[in-house]
Amino acid sequence: MYPRLRAVTCALALVASCATALVAQAETYKVGATATGVPFTFLDVKSNSIQGMMVDSAEAVAKAAGFEVEIAQTNFAALIPSLTARKIDLISAAMLRTPEREKVVQYSEPVFEYGEGLMVRADDDKAYTSMDDFKGEVVGAQVGTVFIDELNRRGIFKEVRGYDSLADLTRDLALGRIKAGFGDHPILAYQMAQGTLKKVRLVESYQPHLKGQVCLIMRQGDPQMLAQVNKGIASIKADGTLAGIIAKWKLD
């Protein structure tokens, strides 16, 4: 082999070796996501994997920012405890940003924004507009959400019941065990459109009180991870990837 050709070959081999090493060294973060938040996060029974808009977003951010992700199914109420206990490294779910949560965890730049929705029985045709319309009634929301915190804070209801999932909440609502149920509006609207919620309706006249941001969530005290994640979010916003994900899950 000619000396120059040998040198070029060696150089190419070195570049390939370095590239392989960089790929091998890419950080892998365990991402907590729930199985009950369709279309943000949910368990796809066909593939037995967590899918959804926030899963797609986390994977797109990881690709843009140069790290890997492993999706870990986690109960909604256990997401923040799992993060602070270092069982997971990121949360990617329909968990609104609040001052109370920011005392414990840190949030990325926003990925999506929305407010709460109101569900009542299908035979209840009243045009409700506020939580206060249910003063003295039994109402419900999912455990761990800002909605149940707000219902409890108001202190005007006969009882506030907590549910592990929206399916449990809407079942009790359909059976007349509660007068109203509050949850993530996009999730409720998506499930109504898919026909998975029976004998209940989403109240169109209702005005949400708790509009908020959905972000990727990390432990406090890690500015490097925050910068890395925000870099990825900025990239997928700029190139249209995030808009495509939102459209894919009919959230636009």
The 8 nearest C-alpha neighbors of each residue, nearest first, counted from 0:
[[1, 5, 2, 4, 3, 6, 8, 7],
 [0, 2, 4, 3, 5, 6, 7, 8],
 [1, 3, 5, 4, 6, 0, 7, 8],
 [4, 2, 6, 5, 1, 7, 0, 8],
 [5, 3, 7, 1, 6, 2, 8, 0],
 [4, 6, 2, 8, 3, 7, 1, 0],
 [7, 5, 3, 9, 4, 8, 10, 2],
 [8, 6, 10, 4, 9, 5, 11, 3],
 [7, 9, 5, 11, 6, 10, 4, 12],
 [10, 8, 12, 6, 7, 11, 13, 5],
 [9, 11, 7, 13, 12, 8, 6, 14],
 [12, 10, 14, 8, 13, 9, 15, 7],
 [11, 13, 9, 15, 10, 14, 16, 8],
 [12, 14, 16, 10, 11, 15, 9, 17],
 [15, 13, 11, 17, 16, 12, 18, 10],
 [16, 14, 12, 18, 13, 17, 19, 11],
 [15, 17, 13, 19, 14, 18, 12, 20],
 [16, 18, 20, 14, 19, 15, 13, 21],
 [19, 17, 21, 15, 20, 16, 14, 22],
 [18, 20, 16, 22, 17, 21, 23, 15],
 [19, 21, 17, 23, 18, 22, 24, 16],
 [22, 20, 24, 18, 23, 19, 17, 25],
 [23, 21, 19, 25, 24, 20, 18, 17],
 [22, 24, 20, 21, 25, 19, 18, 26],
 [23, 25, 21, 22, 20, 26, 19, 27],
 [26, 24, 66, 22, 23, 21, 27, 67],
 [25, 27, 66, 67, 24, 28, 65, 68],
 [28, 26, 67, 68, 66, 25, 29, 69],
 [29, 27, 68, 88, 30, 69, 67, 26],
 [28, 30, 69, 87, 88, 68, 70, 89],
 [31, 29, 89, 70, 90, 71, 69, 87],
 [30, 32, 90, 71, 73, 72, 87, 70],
 [33, 31, 72, 92, 73, 91, 71, 40],
 [32, 34, 73, 72, 74, 35, 40, 75],
 [33, 35, 41, 42, 40, 36, 72, 49],
 [34, 36, 41, 33, 37, 164, 40, 42],
 [37, 35, 40, 41, 39, 38, 34, 33],
 [38, 36, 39, 41, 40, 186, 35, 51],
 [37, 39, 51, 40, 186, 36, 52, 248],
 [40, 38, 52, 51, 37, 53, 36, 93],
 [39, 41, 51, 36, 37, 50, 38, 33],
 [42, 40, 34, 37, 35, 49, 36, 50],
 [41, 43, 49, 34, 48, 44, 50, 47],
 [42, 44, 47, 48, 45, 46, 49, 50],
 [43, 45, 47, 46, 42, 48, 49, 41],
 [44, 46, 43, 47, 48, 42, 49, 50],
 [45, 47, 48, 44, 43, 49, 42, 50],
 [48, 46, 44, 43, 45, 42, 49, 50],
 [49, 47, 46, 43, 42, 50, 44, 45],
 [48, 50, 42, 41, 43, 40, 34, 72],
 [49, 51, 41, 40, 54, 42, 43, 48],
 [52, 50, 40, 39, 54, 38, 53, 41],
 [51, 53, 39, 55, 54, 56, 38, 248],
 [54, 52, 56, 39, 55, 91, 51, 92],
 [55, 53, 57, 51, 56, 52, 50, 58],
 [54, 56, 52, 58, 53, 57, 59, 51],
 [57, 55, 53, 59, 54, 58, 60, 52],
 [56, 58, 60, 54, 59, 55, 53, 61],
 [57, 59, 61, 55, 56, 60, 54, 62],
 [60, 58, 56, 62, 61, 57, 55, 63],
 [61, 59, 231, 57, 63, 62, 58, 232],
 [62, 60, 66, 58, 64, 59, 63, 67],
 [61, 63, 59, 65, 60, 64, 58, 66],
 [64, 62, 231, 60, 61, 65, 59, 234],
 [65, 63, 231, 61, 62, 60, 227, 66],
 [66, 64, 62, 63, 61, 25, 67, 26],
 [65, 67, 61, 26, 25, 27, 64, 62],
 [68, 66, 27, 61, 26, 28, 25, 69],
 [69, 67, 28, 27, 29, 70, 30, 58],
 [68, 70, 29, 30, 28, 71, 27, 67],
 [69, 71, 30, 29, 31, 68, 72, 32],
 [72, 70, 31, 30, 32, 73, 69, 29],
 [73, 71, 32, 33, 31, 34, 70, 49],
 [72, 74, 33, 32, 31, 71, 78, 75],
 [75, 73, 77, 33, 76, 78, 72, 34],
 [76, 74, 77, 78, 33, 73, 143, 32],
 [75, 77, 143, 74, 78, 142, 79, 144],
 [78, 76, 74, 80, 75, 79, 81, 73],
 [77, 79, 81, 75, 80, 76, 73, 82],
 [78, 80, 82, 81, 77, 83, 76, 104],
 [81, 79, 83, 77, 82, 78, 84, 76],
 [82, 80, 84, 86, 78, 79, 83, 77],
 [83, 81, 79, 87, 85, 84, 80, 88],
 [82, 84, 80, 85, 81, 79, 218, 86],
 [83, 85, 81, 82, 86, 80, 87, 79],
 [86, 84, 82, 87, 83, 81, 88, 218],
 [85, 87, 81, 84, 82, 88, 83, 29],
 [88, 86, 29, 82, 85, 30, 89, 81],
 [89, 87, 29, 28, 82, 30, 85, 217],
 [90, 88, 30, 217, 216, 87, 31, 29],
 [91, 89, 31, 216, 30, 215, 92, 32],
 [90, 92, 215, 32, 53, 31, 30, 89],
 [91, 93, 94, 32, 53, 90, 40, 39],
 [92, 94, 213, 39, 95, 36, 91, 53],
 [95, 93, 92, 213, 96, 144, 214, 91],
 [94, 96, 213, 212, 211, 93, 97, 145],
 [95, 97, 212, 211, 213, 94, 100, 98],
 [96, 98, 100, 99, 101, 95, 211, 145],
 [99, 97, 101, 100, 102, 96, 103, 104],
 [100, 98, 97, 101, 102, 103, 96, 104],
 [101, 99, 102, 97, 103, 98, 104, 96],
 [100, 102, 98, 104, 103, 99, 105, 97],
 [101, 103, 100, 99, 104, 98, 105, 219],
 [102, 104, 101, 100, 219, 105, 99, 218],
 [105, 103, 218, 101, 219, 217, 100, 102],
 [106, 104, 219, 217, 101, 216, 218, 107],
 [107, 105, 216, 215, 214, 217, 108, 104],
 [106, 108, 215, 214, 229, 109, 216, 225],
 [107, 109, 229, 214, 110, 106, 232, 215],
 [110, 108, 214, 213, 212, 111, 107, 112],
 [109, 111, 214, 213, 108, 112, 212, 232],
 [112, 110, 213, 109, 212, 113, 214, 245],
 [111, 113, 212, 211, 213, 110, 210, 114],
 [114, 112, 210, 211, 212, 111, 115, 184],
 [115, 113, 210, 209, 207, 211, 184, 183],
 [116, 114, 183, 184, 207, 182, 209, 181],
 [115, 117, 184, 182, 181, 183, 207, 118],
 [118, 116, 181, 202, 201, 180, 205, 119],
 [117, 119, 201, 180, 200, 179, 202, 181],
 [120, 118, 179, 199, 200, 121, 123, 180],
 [121, 119, 199, 123, 122, 173, 200, 198],
 [120, 122, 199, 200, 198, 123, 119, 124],
 [121, 123, 120, 124, 199, 198, 119, 200],
 [124, 122, 120, 121, 125, 119, 200, 199],
 [123, 125, 122, 126, 121, 120, 119, 202],
 [124, 126, 123, 127, 202, 122, 204, 119],
 [127, 125, 204, 124, 128, 202, 205, 203],
 [126, 128, 205, 125, 129, 204, 132, 202],
 [127, 129, 205, 206, 204, 126, 132, 130],
 [130, 128, 131, 132, 205, 127, 206, 207],
 [129, 131, 132, 133, 128, 134, 150, 208],
 [130, 132, 129, 133, 134, 155, 128, 153],
 [131, 133, 130, 129, 134, 127, 128, 136],
 [134, 132, 131, 136, 130, 135, 156, 179],
 [133, 135, 156, 155, 131, 136, 132, 157],
 [134, 136, 156, 157, 155, 133, 137, 158],
 [135, 137, 157, 156, 133, 134, 138, 178],
 [136, 138, 158, 177, 157, 178, 159, 156],
 [139, 137, 179, 159, 177, 178, 180, 136],
 [138, 140, 160, 180, 159, 161, 181, 179],
 [141, 139, 181, 147, 161, 180, 182, 162],
 [140, 142, 162, 161, 163, 164, 144, 143],
 [143, 141, 161, 162, 144, 163, 76, 140],
 [142, 144, 76, 141, 75, 145, 147, 148],
 [145, 143, 146, 142, 147, 141, 148, 94],
 [146, 144, 148, 147, 149, 143, 95, 209],
 [147, 145, 149, 144, 148, 150, 140, 181],
 [146, 148, 150, 140, 149, 145, 144, 151],
 [147, 149, 145, 151, 146, 150, 152, 144],
 [150, 148, 152, 146, 147, 151, 145, 153],
 [149, 151, 147, 153, 152, 148, 146, 159],
 [152, 150, 148, 149, 154, 153, 147, 159],
 [151, 153, 149, 150, 154, 148, 147, 155],
 [154, 152, 150, 151, 155, 149, 156, 131],
 [153, 155, 152, 151, 156, 150, 157, 134],
 [156, 154, 134, 153, 135, 157, 131, 150],
 [157, 155, 135, 134, 136, 158, 154, 137],
 [156, 158, 135, 136, 137, 155, 159, 134],
 [159, 157, 137, 156, 160, 138, 136, 135],
 [160, 158, 138, 139, 137, 151, 156, 161],
 [161, 159, 139, 138, 158, 140, 162, 137],
 [160, 162, 142, 141, 140, 139, 159, 163],
 [163, 161, 141, 142, 164, 168, 140, 167],
 [162, 164, 142, 141, 167, 161, 165, 75],
 [165, 163, 166, 167, 162, 141, 35, 168],
 [164, 166, 168, 167, 169, 141, 162, 163],
 [165, 167, 164, 169, 168, 170, 196, 35],
 [168, 166, 170, 164, 165, 169, 162, 171],
 [167, 169, 165, 171, 166, 170, 162, 172],
 [168, 170, 172, 166, 171, 167, 173, 165],
 [171, 169, 167, 173, 172, 168, 166, 174],
 [172, 170, 174, 176, 168, 169, 173, 175],
 [171, 173, 169, 175, 177, 174, 170, 176],
 [174, 172, 170, 175, 171, 198, 120, 199],
 [175, 173, 171, 172, 176, 170, 177, 120],
 [176, 174, 172, 177, 173, 171, 178, 120],
 [175, 177, 171, 174, 172, 178, 173, 137],
 [176, 178, 137, 172, 138, 175, 179, 171],
 [177, 179, 138, 137, 136, 172, 119, 175],
 [180, 178, 138, 119, 177, 118, 139, 172],
 [179, 181, 139, 118, 140, 138, 117, 119],
 [182, 180, 117, 140, 116, 118, 139, 115],
 [183, 181, 115, 116, 184, 140, 117, 180],
 [182, 184, 115, 186, 185, 116, 187, 114],
 [183, 185, 116, 115, 187, 186, 188, 182],
 [186, 184, 188, 187, 183, 189, 250, 113],
 [185, 187, 189, 183, 184, 188, 37, 38],
 [186, 188, 184, 190, 189, 185, 191, 183],
 [189, 187, 185, 191, 186, 190, 184, 192],
 [190, 188, 192, 186, 191, 187, 185, 193],
 [189, 191, 193, 187, 192, 195, 188, 186],
 [190, 192, 188, 194, 193, 189, 196, 187],
 [193, 191, 189, 190, 194, 188, 195, 187],
 [194, 192, 190, 191, 195, 189, 196, 188],
 [195, 193, 191, 192, 196, 190, 197, 189],
 [194, 196, 190, 193, 191, 197, 192, 166],
 [197, 195, 191, 194, 190, 199, 198, 169],
 [196, 198, 199, 195, 194, 173, 169, 200],
 [199, 197, 121, 173, 120, 196, 200, 122],
 [200, 198, 121, 120, 197, 119, 173, 118],
 [199, 201, 121, 118, 119, 120, 202, 198],
 [200, 202, 118, 117, 203, 119, 116, 199],
 [203, 201, 204, 117, 205, 118, 200, 127],
 [202, 204, 205, 201, 126, 206, 117, 127],
 [203, 205, 128, 202, 126, 127, 206, 129],
 [206, 204, 128, 203, 127, 202, 129, 207],
 [205, 207, 128, 129, 208, 204, 116, 203],
 [208, 206, 115, 114, 209, 205, 210, 116],
 [207, 209, 210, 206, 114, 115, 129, 130],
 [210, 208, 114, 207, 211, 115, 146, 145],
 [211, 209, 114, 113, 208, 207, 115, 112],
 [212, 210, 95, 112, 113, 114, 96, 209],
 [211, 213, 112, 95, 96, 109, 111, 214],
 [212, 214, 95, 111, 109, 110, 112, 94],
 [215, 213, 109, 110, 107, 106, 216, 108],
 [214, 216, 91, 107, 90, 106, 89, 217],
 [215, 217, 106, 90, 89, 105, 214, 107],
 [218, 216, 89, 105, 104, 106, 219, 88],
 [217, 219, 104, 105, 83, 82, 220, 221],
 [218, 220, 104, 105, 221, 217, 103, 222],
 [219, 221, 222, 218, 105, 104, 223, 217],
 [220, 222, 223, 224, 219, 225, 218, 217],
 [223, 221, 225, 224, 226, 220, 219, 227],
 [222, 224, 226, 225, 221, 227, 228, 220],
 [225, 223, 227, 226, 222, 221, 228, 217],
 [226, 224, 222, 228, 223, 227, 229, 107],
 [225, 227, 229, 223, 224, 228, 230, 222],
 [228, 226, 224, 230, 225, 229, 64, 223],
 [227, 229, 231, 225, 230, 226, 224, 232],
 [230, 228, 232, 226, 231, 227, 107, 108],
 [231, 229, 227, 233, 228, 232, 226, 64],
 [230, 232, 60, 64, 63, 234, 228, 229],
 [233, 231, 229, 235, 234, 230, 60, 236],
 [234, 232, 236, 230, 231, 235, 229, 237],
 [233, 235, 231, 237, 232, 236, 238, 230],
 [236, 234, 240, 241, 232, 238, 237, 233],
 [235, 237, 233, 241, 234, 239, 238, 232],
 [238, 236, 234, 235, 239, 233, 240, 241],
 [237, 239, 235, 240, 236, 234, 241, 233],
 [240, 238, 242, 236, 241, 237, 235, 243],
 [239, 241, 235, 243, 242, 238, 236, 244],
 [242, 240, 244, 243, 235, 236, 239, 245],
 [243, 241, 245, 239, 244, 240, 246, 236],
 [242, 244, 246, 240, 241, 245, 247, 239],
 [243, 245, 247, 241, 246, 242, 52, 240],
 [246, 244, 242, 250, 248, 247, 243, 251],
 [247, 245, 249, 243, 244, 248, 251, 250],
 [246, 248, 244, 245, 249, 243, 250, 52],
 [247, 249, 246, 245, 250, 52, 38, 244],
 [250, 248, 246, 247, 251, 245, 189, 38],
 [249, 251, 245, 248, 246, 185, 247, 189],
 [250, 246, 249, 245, 248, 242, 247, 243]]
